[in-house]
Amino acid sequence: MCGISGVVSSIDRRADIEACRHVLAHRGPDSLGMTHHRIGEAFVSVVHNRLSVIDLTDDANQPFFNADKSAYLVYNGEIYNYLELREELAKAGVVFRTASDTEVLLQGLLHWGIEACLSRLNGMWAFAFCDLKNARFFFARDRFGIKPFYYTIDESGFSFGSEIKFILAIAKRKFRLDGQTTARYITQHLLETDPQRTFFEGISKLPAGHYAELDLRSRKPELKLTRYYRAAAGSGQWPMEEAKERLQYLLRDSIALQLRSDVKVGVLLSGGIDSSAIACIAQRHTRDKSDSDISLLSLTSKGSPFDEGPYVEKVERHIGATAERIDIGRDAVKFLDLLSEVQWFNDEPITSFSAVAYYQMMARARELGITVLLTGQGADEIFCGYKKYLGFYLQSLLREGNVSGFGKEVAKFAINGAFVYDVHWAEMKRYVSPGANLRILGPALRGYEPLALTLKSRSLIDRQVFDIEHTSIPALLHYEDRLSMAFSREIRVPFLDHRIVEFALSCRDEHRIGAGWTKRVLREAVADVIPHQIAWRKDKNGFAVPQIEWMKTALRSHIERLFNGDCLMYDMRLVEKSELLSLYQSYCHAFFDSVSYKRIFSALALEVWLRRYSEHIA
């Protein structure tokens, strides 16, 4: 895990890159590497900030050149199956001089070519591969966008980096806010809805599952984008028992691969099905291999209805290990005070105080010396863990004319009682009304269309793919990467092994959500591995924070003072002040959850973010 950045320009910008080389130092504190060269009319400067995880020697530092110096690589991420690929390349005559996955990736690109190499990789990556011999620069991002890659093209040339803040620093100019991105955030509380757009007009993302080519001999830099991967459903119609066995194998193999590391590894344990499964399978694997036990890190909130402590204790007893507890406490003002700092590292606004809690967890992970952490991110989206998926599933049954199946599923979920948890009217409105918050938009943002989230817009599988590519997964991966790398921690996500994603999308709908249960096939697959009470748990908390109450009580005076004062969001005509004040009063006095806390938090976070990034915003 590292930070990569660089510039391709018609003028020598070595001095600029030298001045900005430490902007991403938090992503890679172990070494700083740079290279500068010229090809034709192009001046190229590249920086690598390294976090050492596999092969800790200096020989594995980057930029990493091949033996004859005809190509080099700067790379952020991990290739989990690098040992298998190394063996395959060695049989083909490739000679290695390090034990790093970086060298395996570089040699794979040289030996197989970019598309054939990318199809073989199991991991997460964002890299820049320079073919000096043919004057080509290639950039690639992993299948699901776990690792970030930003770029801008303007009159000064092409600039890229792992975080937006590098682009802002090297560009030496201000950027306008992207209207569509900002409007969707304010009205729908959504981030990462577009595969390329960011909050800054002119700063783009390399889309997940894509690679790009830059001809260094061209006088005007132009990126040629190619999509090499798309998440899609297969034709698997396995019976439940076979599906369960397939998933058991995939989970064991994915977790085993992602435990590969030359530094300390841990698991973020929430007490839910996903993280408990990872912790239990990982603990069993390390014991079978006679390795040291993995570390467990948990977020708790003693005395709160959201406290995961009792479930964490069940996992601890089950595997005979003790988790390091981080109690978030009840100091809401502390969370508010951290909001500016958290959003600086996140580059863009966040959507809840849960991200602040996550930030505190990463600080503790660094104190404990845990460099690599596995999380359960992605399981809810691929195995239908959210209650919204029940609506899409029931709708699909009706569309197929399966009225009997519809009735049976409604009855089973009602009898089971699982559907009563996590159902909030304020959130459900998003799937009924496509633009329930448009009046709050100021003149600068009127006319932007909300993203279609309603039930009628998609089938179950279409909605899952949509969440993987456009909303849920990209937004969660964004803050997990930025806030972990703020403390130089590496996050790994076993459920986003592409084999598991493809398996899940290929299962029958009723195996993902059916018979009265969400995540049905996952529950069946891990029932013998994790505690029974967790495998068949009906409620869902995760790393929850009591923010709904905080914003009505402990933080009310702070929020009212902010909203009633001079705000950049009013000055920039992004938000209507009177509408926001009225909305907040309704939120504070509502008898039930008719107003989502997200509508208030989005405005709060946006204003704090605008103030922190004001020097970069036109």
N, C-alpha and C positions, 0 to 999 in steps of 0.2 A: 504494500500500500504506500502510495507516494503522491507527490505533486509534480505535474509536468506542465511546462509552459514554453512558448517560443514565438518567434517573429520571422516572417519571410517578407523582405522589403527590397525595393529598388535602391535604397540607400543603406549605408551601414548604421545599424541601430544598436551596436554593441554597448555603447554607453547607457542607453535606455534600459537594456536588458540587465546590465550590471546593477543599475539602480533599483530594479524591481525584483532582483533574484531572491530576496528574502520574504516577499509577499506571501508565499505559500510555504514558508519554513515550518509552520505548525503541522503540515501534512507529512513532512519528512525531515526530522531533526538529526538523523544519523549521518548524513553526508550531503554535500552540495556539489553537483557536477554540471559543467557547462561545455558547450562546444560552439565554435563560430566558424563559418566557412562561406565561400562564395561559389556559386554555380552559374555560369553565364552572367546574366544581369542581376541575379538574385543574391542578396545577402541573407544568410540564415544564421540565427542565434537560437539555441535551445538550452533550457535549464531543467535539471532534475533534482528535486528534494526527496531524499530517500528515507523511508522507514524500513529498516531491515527486518525481514520476517523469515525468508528462506535463503540459506547461504549468507551468513552474516559477515563474510570476509570482504575486504576492500576490492577483491577481484570481481565481485558481482556489482560494483557500483555502476551507475549510469551517468551519461549516455554510454551504452554498451556497443562496442564495435566488433564486427567479425574480424577474423584473423588478417585479412588483406586490406582492412580499412575501407572496403568498398560499400559498406552499409552500416547503419547504426540504429539503435532503438532507445526511445525513452518510453517508460511504461508504468502505469498505475494499476495495481490489481494483483490477482493471483491466478495462476493456471493450476488447478488442483490435480489434474491428471498429467502433470509434467513428467513424472517418472515413467509412465507408460509411453508417452510421446518420445521421451529421450531414448528409451530402448529401441523404439521403432526407427528413429533417426540414426542411431548408432549402427543398427543392422544394415542401413543404407550407406554406411561409410562416413557419417559425420563424426568428427572428433570434437570432444568437449574439453574445455579447460577450467570450468567451474561446476559447482553443484546447484546452480541457480535455475529457477524456472524462467528467468529473463533470457538466458542464453538459449534455452529450449525454444522459447517463442521466436527469437530472432532467427535461429537455424530453421525452424519450421516454416517461417515466412519465405526464407531464401530457397528452401528445398521444394516446398509444395506450391508456393504462390499464395496470394492473400486469401482467396475464397476457399480453396481446399484446406488451408491451414485453419481458418476460422471455423470451419465446419467440424474440425477435430477437437476443438478446445472445449474443456469443461472448466468453467471458472468465471471470473469477472475481470473486465479489462477496459482500459481506455489507453490507446498507445499512439505514438507517432513513429513511423518506420521510414527512414530516409534511405532510398536506393541511390547512392551517389553515382554509381556507374551509369544509370539510365536517367539521372536527374529527375527522379520522381519522389514525392513525399506522399505517404499513405497514412491515413488516420482511421482508427476503428474504435467502435464502442460495443460492449458485450450485448448479448441478445435482449436483455431486459433493462439495460441502462443502469445497472448497479453502480458502475463507476461513471463519473461525470466528464464531459468534454464540451467546452465552450469555445466559440470563435467569433471573430468579426473581420470583415473585409471592407476596407475604405481606401482613401487615396494614399495612405501611408503603407498599405500592403495588407498582409494576412497575419493575424495574431491569434494564438490559441492558449488555453489554460484549463486546469482542473477546476478552477473556481472563477466566478465572474469578477471578483475583486482584482485578479491579475489583469484582466482585460481593461478594467477601469483605470488601473494604475499605469499601464503601458500606453493607453490611448491618449492620455493627457487632454481629455476633453469631456464635456458633459453629454449625457444621453437623455433623450426624451423617454418618458414612460410609455410602455406599450399599452394602448387603450384597451384592447380586448382582454389581455391578461389581467390588468388591473380591475376592469369591470366585473369579470367573472369571479375574481377574488372577493370583491366587496359584496356582490349580490348572491353568489352561490357558495362562497367560502372554499373555492377550489383552486388548487395549484397544479402546475404541470399539465394543463389540459391540451396543450399543443405540443407535438413532438419536436418543434424547432424554436418556438417563440419563448422569450423570457420577459421579465418585467422591464427590461431595457430594450427600446427600439434600436435595432442594429447589432445587438449581441444575440447570437443564435446558439442553439444546442445541436451537436451532431446527434441525430435521432438514434435511439436504441436499435440494435440489429442492423446498423448501417456501417459502411466504410466509405471513405472519401479519398479522392486522388487529386493531387496538385502537381501540375507540370512546372518544374522549376525553371524551364527555359522560356516560359511564356512571359511576356512583358507585363501583362495584366493578370493578377492571380484570380483564377476561377476554380471553384471546387466542383468536382464531378462526384455526385453522391450515388451510391449503389446499395440497395437493400439486399442483405444476404440471409435474413431470418425473419420469419413471421410466426407468432404463436397461433396455432390452429388445432382444431379438434380432429382426431383420427377416427378410424372406424371400429375402435375396440368396443365390443359388446360382451365383455366377459361376465360370467356369473359372479356373484359377490365373493365367493370363496377364492376364485382365481384372481380377481381384482385385488383382494386383500393380500394374497401372497405376493403378487407383483409389487404392490406398494411397500410391503415389508422389506423386500430385497432392495428396492430403490432407495428407501430411507436409510437403511444400514450402509449402503455403498456411498451415498451422497455425504452422509455425516463422516464416514471414515475418510473420504477424500479431503473433506474440509477441515479435518483435524490435523492435517499435515502442516507442520510448522516447526521452526527452530527457536521459537520463543513461547512464552507462557500463553495457554489457551483457556478461555472460560466460556460460560453460557449465561446469557441473560435469562433468568428464570422468573416468569410471572405467575406461575401457578395455574396457567391455562393448559389446554391440550397440546398446543404446538411446541411451546418452549419446554414443557415437561417431557414430551417425547424426545426432543433433541437431547436434553440433559440425561435422561435414562439410557438412551441408546449410546450416547457418547461415553458415559461412565462405564457401561458394559464393555465397549470396544477398548477403552484404555486399559481396563483390567485384564481383558483377554490378551492384550498385547504386552502386558507387564509394564506399561508406561505409568507415569505418575497420574494420579487422579486429576481431572479437570477442575477448575475453579467455578463456583456458582455465585452469581451476583443478582440480588433481588431488591426491588423497590417496594417498600411497605409504607403504610399510613395507619399507625396504631390508633384505634378508637374510631376510625372512619368506616363507613359501610363499604368503601372501596378497597379496604385492606386485603391484600392477597396473602398475608402472613400465614393463616391457617392452611391454605392450600400448598404453600411453599413447604411448610412443615411436613405435610404428607409425602412430598417428593423426597425431602431429606431423609425421612425414616425409610422410605422405600429403597433408596440407593446407598444409605449409610454415609451421607455426606452432609456438610453444613454450609449453607449459603451465607455470604457476606450480606448483611442487611443495610439498606440505606433508607432511613425513615425521612420522608419528605417534610414531616412536621406540619404545623398549621400556620406558618408564617406566610400569609398570602402576599404581604408587602415585599418580602424577599423575592418572590417569584416575579412580581412586577418590576422590581429593581433590576433583575437579571434580563428582562425582556430585550433591552437594547443590545446588550452584549451577545445574547444568543442569536439575535437576528443579524448582527454583524457577521458572525461566523456562517450563518445560514445563507447569506447573500440576498435572500428574498424573505418576505414576511412568512411567519409561521401561522398555523391555524388553531393552536390551542396551547394552554400552559403545560400540557403533557410533554411537549418538546423541551420545555425548561427543566422538567424533572429528568428527562433523558440526558440532558446536558450535565446535570449534577451526577448522574450515574457514571458518565464517562470520566468526569473528574476523579471520582472514587476509583474507577478501574485503573487510571494512571497511578494513583497513590499505591495501589496494591500490586502494580507491576504486571497487570494482565494486558497484554498487547493485542491479542486476537480474541474476539468475542463472537459466538454463534447466536443468532436470534431466529425466532419463528416467523419472521416477516414473510408474507406471501401466501401462507396457508389459508387464510380466510378468503382470499380472492380466488384461489384455484379450487378449493374444496367447499365453497359456498358457506362460509362461517358467519356471514352477516345476514341478519333477518330480511333485509331487502331482497335477497335472492329467492326467498320463499314466494314473494309476489310475482317475480318473473317466472318462476317454475309453475305456479298455479295458472298464470296467464297462458303459458305455453300448452298446458294440458287442455285448456278451454279452446285454444286455437286449433288444436288437433281434433277437437270434437270429443275428447275423452272426459265426458261429464262425470262418469262413474269414478275415474281415477282422481278427478278434482275433489269430489266429495269425500273419498276415502282419505286423501292426504290432509284435507282440512280437519277431518275427524281425528286422525292420528296426532296431528300437531296440537289439537285442542286437548285431547286426552293426556298427551304427554306433558303439556303445560310449557313446553320450551318456547313457544312463540310469545309468551307474556313478558319475557325478559328483553331488555334493551329496546323496547318499542316506545318511541317518543313522537307525539303528534307533530311537534315542531320540525322533526327530522323527516317524518313521513311525507310532509307537504312537498318536499323536493321531488318526490316521485309521482306527484299528482299535478302540481302546477309548475310549469317550466320556468317562470320568472317571477317568483313570489316577493322579490325585494327590490324591484327596479326603481321605485320612487326615491330611494335613498341616493341614487346616482346624481352627481352634479352635472352641469352643462357640458363639461369636457368629455364626459363618458357616455352621454346619451346616444342611442342609436346602435350600440353594440348588442349583438344577439346573445342570449344566455345559451349555455350548452344544454342539449336535450338530455334530460335524465329521466323522463317520465316512463312509466311502465310500457306504454304503447309503442315506444320507440325501438325496443329491442327484445330479442328472445333471451332466454337464460344464458346460453353459451355466448351469444353476441355481447351481452352485458359484461360477462366475465372477461372476455378478450378486451373489451373497451376499458375496463378497470385496470387490466394489466398494462395496456398501452397508453392510456390517456389520463387517468385520474388517480385512483387509489395507490397503486404500486409505485408509479413515478414520484408522487408526492412523499410517500413514506420513505422510499429509498433516498430521496433528496436530503431530508433532514437527518436521517440516520448516518449518511456519509459525512455531511458537513459537521455535525455536532460531535461525532466520534473523532473525526480528524482534527477537530479543534484541540484535542488532547492527544493526538497521534495514536489513536486506537483504530484497529482494523475490524470492521464488521463483516461477517460472513452469513449468508442466508441459504441454508441447505434446501429449503422448500422451493427455491428458485433455480435449482438444478433443472436444466431444460428438459431432462428426461422425466422428472416428476411433473413438471407443468404439462408436458405433452400427454403424459399418462392421465392426469386429472381431467384435462379437457376432452379426452377420448372416452372416459367412463360414461356409463348411462347417467342421465340426469338424476334418476332416483337413487343412484349410488352416492352422488355428491350431497343431495338434499332430498330426503324422502323417509317414509315410515316414521314420521314424527321427529326426525333428527336433522340438524345441520351437520356437515362434515361426516356423513355416515360412514363412508369407506375408510376414512382416516381413523375414526373412532374404533372401527373393527380391527384395523391393522395394528393399532398400538394398545389395544385393550389388555394384552398379556404383558405389556412392557411397563406401563405406567399405573399408578394407583387407580382402582376402580372408580372412586369418587370423582376423579379428574377426567378419566376417559368418557364418562357419561354425565359430565357437568353441563348444566343447562344455562347458567348465567355467564356473563362475559365482562371482565373488567380490564384486563391488560394492565398497563402502567397508568392507571386512572388517577386523576387529580380532582379534588372537590371544587372545581372551578365554577360550576353552575351557581353554587351558593356564594363562593368568594366574590363573584362579580355583583351580587345583590347585597352583600353585607360588608365584609372586611375591606373590600376594594371600592365600595360605592363612592365614598367621598373623593377618592383619588381620580376615579373615572369621570365623575361629574365635573371636577375642577378642570380636567383635561378637555373634555368635550365642550365645556362652556367657554373655554379660553380661545386664544388665537392659535389656530391649527393650520398646518401646511395643507392638509387635505381639503380645508375650506378655501384657502388662498388659491390652490391649484384647481379649484372647481371640480374636484373629484367626488365630493360628498356634500349632500344638502344638510346643513347644520340643523335646521328645524326638524327635518325628518329623523335624523339620528337622535336628537334629544327626546323626541316623542317616543321613538322606538325603545330607547333605554328606560324611560319611565314605565312603559308597558311591560318591559321585561322584569323590572323590579317589583311591580305590583300584581303581575299575573298570578292567578290562583293555581293554574296548572301550566304546563310547558307549551303555551301557545306561541312563545317567541323563543327561538333557539339561541343559546348562549353564543353560538358561532357568529350570529349577526352582529353582536356587540363586540366580540373579541376581534373580528376581522377589522373593524374600524379602529379599535384600540391599537392593534398590532401594526396596522398600516401607518398610523400617525407616528408611532415610535420608530418604525423603519424609515419613514421619510426623513425624519430628523437626523437619524444616524447616517443616512446616505445622501443628505442634501447637497453636499459638495460635488456629487457626481451626477445629479439630476438636472436636466435643462428645464 
